[in-house]
């Protein structure tokens, strides 16, 4: 198309001198790698010792007394 310019026109042609300092760009298509940085683990509070499960009778007795 006459009068239209494209990005290809801006490239130096073979045999022409390019800019003195060129930036180097690497393009890789297909995979992106991401590495996560983990923060130092904070110490957890100690879990309290597990208590034996309450029997149904103990539960009903406690509920009827109104205690916790």
C-alpha positions in Angstrom: 0.0 0.0 0.0 1.7 3.2 -1.1 2.4 5.8 1.6 1.8 3.4 4.5 4.7 2.6 6.8 5.1 -0.4 8.9 7.4 -1.7 11.7 9.3 -3.6 9.0 10.3 -0.4 7.3 12.1 0.8 10.4 14.5 -2.1 10.5 17.9 -1.6 9.0 18.3 -3.4 5.7 21.2 -5.7 5.1 24.2 -3.7 4.3 22.9 -0.6 6.1 24.5 0.4 9.4 22.3 0.0 12.4 22.3 2.0 15.6 25.5 2.0 17.5 24.0 0.5 20.7 21.3 -2.0 20.2 19.1 -3.5 23.0 19.0 -7.3 23.1 15.6 -8.8 23.4 14.9 -12.5 23.8 11.4 -13.8 23.2 10.5 -17.4 24.2 7.1 -18.6 23.3 5.5 -21.6 25.1 6.3 -21.6 28.8 6.4 -19.0 31.6 8.2 -19.9 34.7 7.3 -18.3 38.0 9.2 -18.9 41.2 7.5 -18.0 44.5 9.4 -16.7 47.4 8.1 -18.1 50.7 8.2 -16.0 53.9 9.8 -17.5 57.0 7.3 -19.7 58.8 5.9 -18.2 62.0 5.9 -20.5 65.0 2.5 -21.9 65.6 0.9 -21.9 69.0 1.0 -25.3 70.6 -2.2 -27.2 70.2 -3.8 -28.3 73.4 -3.8 -31.9 74.2 -6.8 -33.7 72.7 -9.4 -34.7 75.3 -11.3 -37.9 75.2 -14.7 -37.6 73.5 -17.5 -37.0 75.9 -20.1 -39.8 76.3 -23.7 -39.0 75.6 -24.6 -39.5 79.3 -21.9 -37.0 80.3 -23.2 -34.5 77.8 -26.8 -34.8 78.9 -25.7 -34.5 82.6 -23.7 -31.4 81.9 -26.5 -29.9 79.8 -29.1 -30.5 82.5 -26.9 -28.9 85.2 -26.4 -25.9 83.0 -22.6 -26.1 83.2 -20.0 -25.7 80.6 
